[in-house]
């Protein structure tokens, strides 16, 4: 297992202009971005090993995919290689909300057969799956802080190369 910070993706370095002037990986794999991904069949496959009602997971994953798949495709952050992570993110989302529903129904505290009060076990399921969902969401730029770290150039903004070659006084668009 490697140590230290995760390397910044090459695409992100190019967008931000590589401020550290570190070597850019020219052999970085470029997976395709399919516009025809469907959120129904593969997402249901990801839910098979979970003990919550299968139909609940399948419908929840489909709803999650219907809502967020187009958003991530429009942001151009979801490639074919990332779809497994997207599937898992959807499963964690559904499980977290299912656990929240159980806690809402049963309450935060359960009384055991000896009369002792205990934290509801679904709270730990909610916490674990919320944390895992958040980790996936940050990888896809779905949190405000994750988006704030990404700088996408405007369509009529000069590229880094143009700035270096011609300076800041470049006229764009005409």
ZIBEL-V501457 format. One record per residue. N is the residue number from 0. RES is the residue in three letters. PSI is psi in radians with two decimals (999 if undefined). NEAR is the number of other C-alpha atoms within 12 Angstrom. D_LAST is the distance of its C-alpha to the last C-alpha in Angstrom with 1 decimal. Layout:
BEGIN
((N & RES & PSI & NEAR & D_LAST) (N & RES & PSI & NEAR & D_LAST))
END
This chain:
BEGIN
((0 & UNK & 2.30 & 4 & 50.9) (1 & UNK & 2.70 & 6 & 48.2) (2 & UNK & 2.91 & 6 & 48.2) (3 & UNK & -2.94 & 7 & 45.7) (4 & UNK & 2.63 & 7 & 42.3) (5 & UNK & 2.47 & 9 & 40.5) (6 & UNK & 2.55 & 16 & 37.7) (7 & UNK & 2.34 & 23 & 34.2) (8 & UNK & 2.55 & 22 & 32.5) (9 & UNK & -0.72 & 20 & 30.2) (10 & UNK & -0.68 & 24 & 27.4) (11 & UNK & -0.67 & 24 & 27.8) (12 & UNK & -0.73 & 25 & 27.8) (13 & UNK & -0.72 & 26 & 24.5) (14 & UNK & -0.74 & 22 & 22.9) (15 & UNK & -0.11 & 22 & 24.5) (16 & UNK & 0.22 & 25 & 23.7) (17 & UNK & 1.12 & 20 & 27.4) (18 & UNK & -0.49 & 14 & 28.4) (19 & UNK & -0.09 & 11 & 31.9) (20 & UNK & 0.52 & 10 & 30.7) (21 & UNK & 2.79 & 13 & 33.3) (22 & UNK & 2.32 & 16 & 33.3) (23 & UNK & 2.35 & 19 & 31.3) (24 & UNK & 1.96 & 17 & 33.2) (25 & UNK & -0.16 & 12 & 31.6) (26 & UNK & 0.43 & 10 & 34.3) (27 & UNK & 2.23 & 16 & 33.7) (28 & UNK & 2.47 & 13 & 34.6) (29 & UNK & 1.52 & 17 & 31.9) (30 & UNK & 2.61 & 15 & 33.7) (31 & UNK & 2.74 & 17 & 32.2) (32 & UNK & 1.83 & 21 & 31.1) (33 & UNK & 2.35 & 20 & 33.0) (34 & UNK & -0.16 & 17 & 32.0) (35 & UNK & 0.38 & 14 & 35.6) (36 & UNK & 2.38 & 27 & 37.6) (37 & UNK & 2.27 & 25 & 40.3) (38 & UNK & 0.07 & 29 & 41.8) (39 & UNK & -1.13 & 25 & 45.4) (40 & UNK & -0.94 & 17 & 47.3) (41 & UNK & -0.59 & 23 & 46.2) (42 & UNK & -0.64 & 36 & 46.4) (43 & UNK & -0.62 & 31 & 49.9) (44 & UNK & -0.65 & 23 & 50.9) (45 & UNK & -0.34 & 28 & 49.9) (46 & UNK & 0.00 & 32 & 52.4) (47 & UNK & -0.56 & 21 & 55.5) (48 & UNK & 0.10 & 14 & 57.3) (49 & UNK & 2.51 & 20 & 57.0) (50 & UNK & -0.17 & 14 & 60.2) (51 & UNK & 2.71 & 24 & 58.6) (52 & UNK & 2.20 & 17 & 59.0) (53 & UNK & -0.74 & 22 & 56.9) (54 & UNK & -0.64 & 18 & 55.8) (55 & UNK & -0.77 & 21 & 54.6) (56 & UNK & -0.80 & 34 & 52.5) (57 & UNK & -0.81 & 31 & 51.1) (58 & UNK & -0.65 & 25 & 50.1) (59 & UNK & -0.73 & 32 & 48.7) (60 & UNK & -0.68 & 39 & 46.6) (61 & UNK & -0.77 & 30 & 45.4) (62 & UNK & -0.72 & 24 & 44.4) (63 & UNK & -0.81 & 31 & 42.7) (64 & UNK & -0.75 & 34 & 40.8) (65 & UNK & -0.64 & 20 & 39.8) (66 & UNK & -0.78 & 17 & 38.5) (67 & UNK & -0.36 & 28 & 36.7) (68 & UNK & -0.83 & 36 & 35.8) (69 & UNK & -0.59 & 23 & 32.8) (70 & UNK & -0.84 & 18 & 31.7) (71 & UNK & -0.58 & 28 & 31.9) (72 & UNK & -0.69 & 27 & 30.3) (73 & UNK & -0.59 & 15 & 27.3) (74 & UNK & -0.18 & 18 & 27.1) (75 & UNK & 0.74 & 22 & 27.3) (76 & UNK & -0.10 & 34 & 30.3) (77 & UNK & 1.94 & 34 & 33.0) (78 & UNK & 3.03 & 26 & 33.5) (79 & UNK & -0.58 & 24 & 36.5) (80 & UNK & -0.34 & 17 & 38.1) (81 & UNK & -0.02 & 25 & 38.0) (82 & UNK & -0.58 & 29 & 39.8) (83 & UNK & -0.70 & 22 & 43.3) (84 & UNK & -0.66 & 26 & 42.2) (85 & UNK & -0.72 & 40 & 40.8) (86 & UNK & -0.84 & 40 & 44.1) (87 & UNK & -0.67 & 33 & 46.1) (88 & UNK & -0.72 & 36 & 44.0) (89 & UNK & -0.68 & 42 & 44.8) (90 & UNK & -0.79 & 41 & 48.5) (91 & UNK & -0.65 & 36 & 48.6) (92 & UNK & -0.83 & 38 & 46.9) (93 & UNK & -0.76 & 39 & 49.6) (94 & UNK & -0.72 & 39 & 52.5) (95 & UNK & -0.78 & 31 & 51.5) (96 & UNK & -0.57 & 29 & 51.4) (97 & UNK & -0.76 & 30 & 54.6) (98 & UNK & -0.68 & 29 & 56.3) (99 & UNK & -0.67 & 26 & 55.0) (100 & UNK & -0.68 & 18 & 56.6) (101 & UNK & -0.77 & 23 & 59.9) (102 & UNK & -0.68 & 23 & 60.0) (103 & UNK & -0.69 & 16 & 59.2) (104 & UNK & -0.80 & 14 & 62.1) (105 & UNK & -0.42 & 17 & 64.6) (106 & UNK & 2.93 & 19 & 63.7) (107 & UNK & -0.48 & 21 & 62.9) (108 & UNK & 2.40 & 19 & 66.6) (109 & UNK & 2.54 & 20 & 69.0) (110 & UNK & 2.17 & 15 & 72.8) (111 & UNK & -3.12 & 12 & 74.5) (112 & UNK & -0.23 & 8 & 78.0) (113 & UNK & 0.06 & 8 & 79.5) (114 & UNK & 0.15 & 9 & 77.9) (115 & UNK & 2.41 & 10 & 75.4) (116 & UNK & 2.37 & 14 & 71.9) (117 & UNK & 2.63 & 16 & 69.0) (118 & UNK & 2.44 & 17 & 65.2) (119 & UNK & 2.28 & 23 & 64.0) (120 & UNK & -0.43 & 22 & 63.1) (121 & UNK & -0.36 & 29 & 60.1) (122 & UNK & -0.67 & 27 & 58.6) (123 & UNK & -0.67 & 19 & 58.3) (124 & UNK & -0.75 & 27 & 56.7) (125 & UNK & -0.81 & 28 & 54.2) (126 & UNK & -0.85 & 23 & 53.5) (127 & UNK & -0.84 & 21 & 53.2) (128 & UNK & -0.52 & 28 & 50.9) (129 & UNK & -0.73 & 27 & 48.8) (130 & UNK & -0.74 & 19 & 48.3) (131 & UNK & -0.72 & 25 & 47.5) (132 & UNK & -0.78 & 30 & 45.0) (133 & UNK & -0.67 & 27 & 43.3) (134 & UNK & -0.79 & 22 & 43.0) (135 & UNK & -0.76 & 28 & 41.4) (136 & UNK & -0.68 & 30 & 39.1) (137 & UNK & -0.66 & 23 & 37.9) (138 & UNK & -0.57 & 27 & 37.2) (139 & UNK & 0.07 & 32 & 34.9) (140 & UNK & 0.55 & 26 & 33.2) (141 & UNK & 0.15 & 26 & 35.1) (142 & UNK & 2.67 & 17 & 36.3) (143 & UNK & -0.71 & 14 & 34.6) (144 & UNK & -0.62 & 14 & 35.4) (145 & UNK & -0.71 & 17 & 34.2) (146 & UNK & -0.56 & 18 & 30.8) (147 & UNK & -0.34 & 12 & 30.5) (148 & UNK & -0.23 & 19 & 30.7) (149 & UNK & 2.27 & 26 & 27.8) (150 & UNK & 1.93 & 17 & 24.2) (151 & UNK & 2.23 & 23 & 21.6) (152 & UNK & 2.53 & 15 & 18.0) (153 & UNK & 2.71 & 12 & 15.7) (154 & UNK & -0.61 & 9 & 13.2) (155 & UNK & 0.30 & 13 & 10.1) (156 & UNK & 2.39 & 18 & 12.4) (157 & UNK & 2.57 & 23 & 12.4) (158 & UNK & 2.95 & 23 & 15.4) (159 & UNK & -0.70 & 21 & 18.6) (160 & UNK & -0.77 & 17 & 18.3) (161 & UNK & -0.70 & 17 & 14.9) (162 & UNK & -0.73 & 16 & 16.6) (163 & UNK & -0.66 & 13 & 19.7) (164 & UNK & -0.75 & 12 & 18.1) (165 & UNK & -0.09 & 14 & 15.7) (166 & UNK & -3.00 & 13 & 17.2) (167 & UNK & -0.18 & 15 & 16.1) (168 & UNK & 0.61 & 12 & 13.7) (169 & UNK & 2.31 & 18 & 10.7) (170 & UNK & 2.30 & 14 & 7.2) (171 & UNK & 2.51 & 15 & 5.9) (172 & UNK & 0.12 & 9 & 3.7) (173 & UNK & 999 & 5 & 0.0))
END
